[in-house]
Amino acid sequence: MQMQIHRLMVGDLPRTTAYQEAINRNKHLFHGKTVMDVGAGTGILSLFAAAAGATKVYAVEASGTAQLVNKVAKQNGFDEVISVLNCKVEDVELPSGVRIDVMVSEWMGFYLFHESMLNSVLAARDRFLAEDGVMFPSEARLYACPCSLQGLYEEKITFWNNVFGFDMSAVGSSVLDATAKKPEVCVVKQDDLLAQPVCIKTIDLRWVETNEITKFSENTFVSITKRAPYHGLCLWFECDFNGLDYNENGDSIGELVTLSTSPFSAPTHWKQTVVTLGAAGTERSSIGPEDGLQTDHDIADDTIRTKSKFIEVEEDEVIGWRLEFEQSESNARHYTITLQMLDPEEDEHPEPCSCGMARCLIIAKLIENEMQAAAGTKCNPEPVVVEETAAN
């Protein structure tokens, strides 16, 4: 089973190719440097780093696959470069005076945080990374967007409306209630997104502190782009590998490579995660560690269920929500997600806010003008003009 998981991850082309390109296009960060691969697995990232010219790669892997990394390193002629440390990264002891120039890790989980190794990576960073050291990936961003899951709900819920001529919708209602308590991991189509995506959390891996990811929340308001049933919030993440730098001649070197798990990109093993809503009138949905994650690999492309009780949203309608993430005290790799619907008229909007309400458009324009003036790009800010059709 463990090898099947490693096969899935290594065979995830968008994921593995992003790491390969990030390292190969930024060899100036790796050549002659000391690298640590946190959670090395079968060692593919360690091999990339060694091939890019690293002098020493510490491959840290707590499981039994560490022994395979030793064999793989030898098979590829890197046994003098790659040193395998078969322990948790929290238990690693490096030779006296050794500092890490580049720390690479594939630590991300579903919706970035579920079952992630981020706490371990940050612990390793604080202990071993050199003052001018680099984190790969360097930045991670979590996105949210309201969505409709027509195919998924047709398959799981509408199916029960007519079973060989019998009304078994009570079963469908039970499935609906259960769905509202657990995230769904599935492939969400671009056409099922109901608004422009919003970034709800940004992590600078070089400087983020653990208290910043222990508990966080975000109030968000967006304008709906088409009429559809509103089934839940689709979550995904992006990771940047920023190797941009300058050489001694002042010429720019390196590249920025981004790994995306969005519905606009090629599917990855992370797919997308949907925090689902219950039937109309359900205001809160709390998903705890004990609920786990629902996975669905084959989503039927079909119409929505005819007896849908979900909120029907209209084009240009403004909707809002509050998402709260809280790390489990007993297991840092698990989070409780709480989703609360917000009233666009009554609840406070963030500043700036990307929704189409008139007051938010005005505030966003004022902030833009202030930033331009501060940068010296404009002496006379443009007057704020709001289209009449945008008012709510």
C-alpha positions as CSV (number, residue, x, y, z in Angstrom):
1,M,0.0,0.0,0.0
2,Q,2.8,2.4,0.9
3,M,4.5,1.9,-2.5
4,Q,1.2,2.5,-4.2
5,I,1.0,5.9,-2.5
6,H,4.6,6.7,-3.6
7,R,3.8,5.6,-7.1
8,L,0.7,7.9,-7.1
9,M,2.8,10.9,-6.0
10,V,5.8,10.3,-8.2
11,G,3.6,9.6,-11.2
12,D,1.6,12.8,-10.6
13,L,3.2,14.6,-13.6
14,P,2.2,18.2,-12.7
15,R,3.5,17.7,-9.2
16,T,6.8,16.0,-9.9
17,T,7.5,18.0,-13.1
18,A,7.0,21.3,-11.2
19,Y,9.7,20.2,-8.7
20,Q,12.0,19.0,-11.4
21,E,11.7,22.3,-13.4
22,A,12.0,24.4,-10.3
23,I,15.3,22.8,-9.4
24,N,16.7,22.5,-13.0
25,R,15.8,26.1,-13.9
26,N,17.4,27.3,-10.6
27,K,20.6,25.3,-10.5
28,H,22.4,28.4,-9.2
29,L,20.7,27.7,-5.8
30,F,21.8,24.1,-5.7
31,H,25.2,23.9,-7.4
32,G,27.9,23.4,-4.7
33,K,25.3,23.7,-1.9
34,T,24.0,21.7,1.0
35,V,20.4,20.6,0.6
36,M,17.9,18.9,3.0
37,D,14.9,16.9,1.6
38,V,12.3,16.7,4.4
39,G,10.1,13.6,4.0
40,A,12.2,12.2,1.1
41,G,9.9,9.3,0.4
42,T,11.6,7.3,-2.4
43,G,14.1,10.0,-3.0
44,I,13.1,11.7,-6.2
45,L,13.6,15.2,-4.9
46,S,17.0,14.3,-3.5
47,L,18.0,12.9,-6.9
48,F,16.9,16.2,-8.6
49,A,19.0,18.2,-6.2
50,A,22.0,16.0,-6.6
51,A,21.7,16.1,-10.4
52,A,21.6,19.9,-10.1
53,G,25.0,19.9,-8.6
54,A,24.4,19.9,-4.8
55,T,27.5,18.9,-2.9
56,K,25.5,17.2,-0.1
57,V,21.9,16.2,0.1
58,Y,20.4,15.0,3.5
59,A,17.4,12.9,2.6
60,V,15.3,12.7,5.8
61,E,12.7,9.9,5.8
62,A,11.2,8.3,8.9
63,S,9.6,5.3,7.2
64,G,11.3,2.1,6.0
65,T,11.5,3.4,2.4
66,A,14.7,5.2,3.6
67,Q,16.6,2.0,2.9
68,L,15.4,2.2,-0.7
69,V,16.7,5.8,-1.1
70,N,20.2,4.5,-0.2
71,K,19.9,1.9,-3.0
72,V,18.5,4.4,-5.5
73,A,21.2,6.9,-4.7
74,K,23.9,4.3,-5.4
75,Q,22.2,3.0,-8.6
76,N,22.4,6.6,-9.9
77,G,25.9,7.4,-8.8
78,F,25.0,9.7,-6.0
79,D,25.8,7.6,-3.0
80,E,28.6,10.0,-2.1
81,V,26.3,13.0,-2.3
82,I,23.0,11.7,-0.8
83,S,23.1,10.8,2.9
84,V,19.9,9.2,4.1
85,L,18.7,9.9,7.7
86,N,16.1,7.3,8.7
87,C,14.3,9.3,11.4
88,K,11.8,12.0,12.0
89,V,13.2,15.4,11.1
90,E,12.6,16.5,14.6
91,D,15.2,13.9,15.7
92,V,17.9,14.8,13.1
93,E,21.3,15.8,14.3
94,L,23.6,17.2,11.7
95,P,27.4,17.3,12.0
96,S,28.7,20.3,14.0
97,G,28.7,23.5,12.0
98,V,26.6,22.2,9.1
99,R,23.9,24.6,7.8
100,I,21.4,23.9,5.1
101,D,21.4,26.2,2.0
102,V,18.2,24.9,0.4
103,M,15.4,23.0,2.1
104,V,13.1,21.2,-0.3
105,S,10.0,19.3,0.7
106,E,6.7,18.1,-0.8
107,W,4.8,18.7,2.4
108,M,1.4,19.8,1.1
109,G,-1.9,17.9,1.8
110,F,-5.5,18.2,0.6
111,Y,-6.6,21.9,0.7
112,L,-2.9,22.5,1.5
113,F,-3.1,21.7,5.2
114,H,-4.8,18.3,5.7
115,E,-2.2,15.6,6.5
116,S,0.5,18.1,5.6
117,M,4.1,18.0,7.0
118,L,4.3,21.8,7.3
119,N,4.9,21.9,11.1
120,S,7.8,19.4,10.6
121,V,9.2,21.5,7.8
122,L,9.1,24.7,9.8
123,A,10.8,22.9,12.7
124,A,13.6,21.8,10.4
125,R,13.9,25.3,8.9
126,D,14.3,26.9,12.4
127,R,17.0,24.4,13.4
128,F,19.0,24.0,10.2
129,L,18.5,26.6,7.5
130,A,21.3,29.1,7.0
131,E,20.6,32.7,7.5
132,D,20.5,33.3,3.7
133,G,19.0,29.9,3.0
134,V,16.2,29.2,0.6
135,M,12.9,27.3,1.1
136,F,11.5,25.3,-1.9
137,P,8.6,25.8,-2.3
138,S,9.0,29.5,-1.2
139,E,5.4,30.5,-1.0
140,A,2.0,28.7,-0.8
141,R,-1.5,30.1,-1.3
142,L,-4.9,28.7,-0.5
143,Y,-7.8,29.7,-2.7
144,A,-11.6,29.5,-2.3
145,C,-14.5,29.8,-4.8
146,P,-18.2,29.0,-4.5
147,C,-19.1,26.1,-6.8
148,S,-21.9,23.8,-8.0
149,L,-21.4,20.1,-8.0
150,Q,-24.0,19.0,-10.4
151,G,-22.5,15.7,-11.4
152,L,-21.5,14.6,-7.9
153,Y,-25.0,15.3,-6.4
154,E,-26.8,13.6,-9.3
155,E,-24.7,10.5,-8.7
156,K,-24.9,10.5,-4.9
157,I,-28.3,12.0,-4.0
158,T,-30.7,12.3,-7.0
159,F,-30.1,8.6,-7.7
160,W,-32.3,7.8,-4.7
161,N,-35.3,9.8,-6.0
162,N,-36.5,6.9,-8.2
163,V,-35.0,3.4,-7.6
164,F,-36.9,0.8,-9.8
165,G,-40.0,2.9,-9.4
166,F,-39.7,3.5,-5.7
167,D,-39.2,6.9,-4.0
168,M,-36.1,6.4,-1.8
169,S,-35.3,10.1,-1.4
170,A,-35.1,9.6,2.3
171,V,-31.8,7.8,1.7
172,G,-30.7,10.7,-0.5
173,S,-31.5,13.1,2.3
174,S,-29.4,11.1,4.7
175,V,-26.5,11.1,2.2
176,L,-27.0,14.9,1.9
177,D,-26.8,15.4,5.6
178,A,-23.6,13.3,5.8
179,T,-22.1,15.2,2.8
180,A,-22.5,18.5,4.7
181,K,-20.3,17.1,7.5
182,K,-17.3,16.0,5.4
183,P,-15.2,17.6,2.8
184,E,-15.3,16.1,-0.7
185,V,-12.1,15.5,-2.6
186,C,-12.9,15.4,-6.2
187,V,-12.1,17.0,-9.6
188,V,-14.1,20.3,-9.9
189,K,-14.7,21.5,-13.5
190,Q,-14.0,25.1,-14.4
191,D,-17.6,25.5,-15.5
192,D,-18.8,24.5,-12.0
193,L,-17.1,27.6,-10.4
194,L,-19.6,30.4,-9.7
195,A,-17.3,33.4,-9.1
196,Q,-13.7,34.6,-9.5
197,P,-11.4,32.7,-7.1
198,V,-10.2,34.5,-4.0
199,C,-6.9,33.9,-2.2
200,I,-7.7,33.4,1.5
201,K,-4.3,32.5,2.9
202,T,-0.7,33.2,1.8
203,I,2.3,31.6,3.5
204,D,5.9,32.8,3.1
205,L,7.7,29.6,3.9
206,R,10.9,31.4,4.8
207,W,9.3,33.5,7.6
208,V,5.9,32.0,8.6
209,E,5.6,31.1,12.2
210,T,3.6,28.0,13.5
211,N,1.2,30.2,15.4
212,E,0.1,31.7,12.0
213,I,-1.1,28.3,10.8
214,T,-2.5,27.0,14.1
215,K,-5.7,28.9,13.7
216,F,-6.8,31.4,11.1
217,S,-9.9,32.7,9.5
218,E,-11.0,34.9,6.6
219,N,-14.2,36.8,5.8
220,T,-14.8,36.8,2.0
221,F,-17.4,38.3,-0.3
222,V,-17.7,37.7,-4.1
223,S,-20.0,38.4,-7.0
224,I,-21.6,35.4,-8.6
225,T,-20.9,35.1,-12.3
226,K,-23.8,32.8,-13.3
227,R,-27.1,31.4,-12.1
228,A,-26.7,27.9,-10.5
229,P,-27.3,25.9,-7.3
230,Y,-24.7,26.9,-4.7
231,H,-23.4,23.6,-3.3
232,G,-20.2,24.6,-1.4
233,L,-16.8,26.2,-1.4
234,C,-14.1,24.7,-3.7
235,L,-10.6,24.9,-2.1
236,W,-7.2,24.5,-3.8
237,F,-3.6,25.7,-3.5
238,E,-0.7,27.0,-5.5
239,C,3.0,26.8,-4.6
240,D,5.7,29.1,-5.9
241,F,9.4,28.1,-6.3
242,N,11.0,31.5,-6.6
243,G,14.6,31.2,-7.8
244,L,14.9,34.7,-9.2
245,D,18.2,36.3,-8.4
246,Y,21.1,38.4,-9.8
247,N,24.6,37.4,-10.6
248,E,27.8,39.4,-9.9
249,N,27.3,41.3,-13.2
250,G,23.8,42.4,-12.2
251,D,22.1,40.1,-14.7
252,S,18.9,38.4,-13.6
253,I,19.1,34.6,-13.2
254,G,16.8,31.9,-12.2
255,E,13.0,31.5,-12.7
256,L,9.7,31.4,-10.9
257,V,8.0,28.1,-11.2
258,T,4.4,27.5,-9.9
259,L,2.7,24.3,-9.0
260,S,-1.1,24.8,-9.3
261,T,-3.9,22.4,-8.1
262,S,-6.7,24.7,-9.4
263,P,-9.5,23.6,-11.7
264,F,-7.8,25.7,-14.4
265,S,-4.8,23.5,-14.3
266,A,-4.0,19.8,-15.1
267,P,-5.5,17.5,-12.4
268,T,-3.2,16.4,-9.7
269,H,-3.5,13.7,-7.0
270,W,-4.7,16.5,-4.6
271,K,-7.6,17.2,-7.0
272,Q,-9.8,19.9,-5.2
273,T,-11.5,19.9,-1.8
274,V,-15.1,21.1,-1.5
275,V,-16.5,22.2,1.9
276,T,-20.1,21.4,1.1
277,L,-23.3,23.1,2.3
278,G,-26.3,21.4,3.7
279,A,-29.9,22.0,2.5
280,A,-31.2,25.6,2.5
281,G,-31.3,27.0,6.0
282,T,-28.0,25.3,7.1
283,E,-25.8,28.2,8.3
284,R,-22.8,26.3,9.6
285,S,-20.8,23.3,8.6
286,S,-18.0,22.1,10.9
287,I,-15.6,19.5,9.6
288,G,-13.4,18.0,12.2
289,P,-10.4,15.6,12.1
290,E,-12.6,12.7,13.0
291,D,-14.6,13.2,9.8
292,G,-11.7,12.5,7.5
293,L,-12.0,13.2,3.8
294,Q,-14.4,11.8,1.3
295,T,-12.7,10.9,-2.0
296,D,-14.4,10.6,-5.4
297,H,-12.5,9.6,-8.5
298,D,-15.3,9.3,-11.0
299,I,-17.8,12.1,-11.1
300,A,-20.7,11.7,-13.5
301,D,-21.3,14.7,-15.8
302,D,-25.0,15.0,-15.5
303,T,-27.7,17.4,-14.5
304,I,-28.4,18.5,-10.9
305,R,-31.0,16.7,-8.9
306,T,-34.5,17.9,-9.5
307,K,-35.5,18.1,-5.8
308,S,-32.5,20.3,-4.9
309,K,-32.8,22.1,-1.7
310,F,-29.7,24.1,-2.2
311,I,-29.5,27.9,-2.5
312,E,-30.0,29.1,-6.0
313,V,-27.7,32.0,-6.7
314,E,-28.1,34.6,-9.5
315,E,-25.6,36.4,-11.7
316,D,-24.1,39.5,-10.0
317,E,-25.5,38.4,-6.6
318,V,-23.0,39.0,-3.8
319,I,-22.5,36.2,-1.3
320,G,-20.2,36.0,1.7
321,W,-18.7,33.4,4.0
322,R,-16.4,33.0,6.9
323,L,-13.9,30.1,6.8
324,E,-12.1,29.2,9.9
325,F,-9.3,26.6,10.1
326,E,-8.1,25.3,13.5
327,Q,-5.3,22.8,14.0
328,S,-6.1,19.8,16.2
329,E,-4.3,19.9,19.5
330,S,-3.7,16.1,19.4
331,N,-2.5,16.0,15.7
332,A,-1.0,19.0,14.0
333,R,-1.7,17.4,10.6
334,H,-5.5,17.6,11.1
335,Y,-7.7,20.7,11.0
336,T,-11.3,21.5,11.9
337,I,-12.9,23.7,9.2
338,T,-15.9,25.8,10.1
339,L,-18.0,27.5,7.4
340,Q,-20.4,30.3,8.2
341,M,-22.5,32.1,5.7
342,L,-22.4,35.9,5.9
343,D,-24.9,38.6,5.1
344,P,-23.4,41.0,2.5
345,E,-25.5,43.9,3.8
346,E,-25.0,43.3,7.5
347,D,-21.5,41.7,8.0
348,E,-18.2,43.6,7.7
349,H,-16.3,43.2,4.4
350,P,-12.5,43.0,4.3
351,E,-10.6,46.0,2.8
352,P,-10.0,45.8,0.0
353,C,-12.9,43.5,-1.0
354,S,-13.3,42.1,-4.5
355,C,-17.1,41.9,-4.5
356,G,-19.2,44.1,-6.8
357,M,-21.0,46.1,-4.1
358,A,-20.7,49.9,-4.6
359,R,-19.1,50.6,-1.3
360,C,-16.4,48.0,-1.9
361,L,-15.7,49.3,-5.4
362,I,-15.2,52.8,-4.0
363,I,-12.9,51.6,-1.2
364,A,-10.9,49.5,-3.6
365,K,-10.4,52.5,-5.9
366,L,-9.4,54.8,-3.0
367,I,-6.8,52.3,-1.8
368,E,-5.5,51.9,-5.4
369,N,-5.2,55.7,-5.7
370,E,-3.4,56.0,-2.4
371,M,-0.9,53.2,-3.3
372,Q,-0.2,54.9,-6.7
373,A,0.3,58.3,-5.0
374,A,2.6,56.8,-2.4
375,A,4.6,55.2,-5.2
376,G,4.9,58.6,-7.0
377,T,3.1,57.3,-10.1
378,K,0.3,59.8,-9.8
379,C,0.2,63.3,-8.4
380,N,-3.6,63.7,-9.0
381,P,-5.5,60.5,-8.2
382,E,-8.4,59.8,-10.5
383,P,-11.8,60.5,-9.2
384,V,-13.7,57.5,-8.0
385,V,-16.3,56.4,-10.5
386,V,-18.7,53.6,-9.9
387,E,-20.9,52.2,-12.7
388,E,-24.6,52.4,-11.8
389,T,-25.1,48.8,-12.7
390,A,-22.5,47.7,-10.1
391,A,-24.5,49.2,-7.2
392,N,-26.2,46.8,-4.8
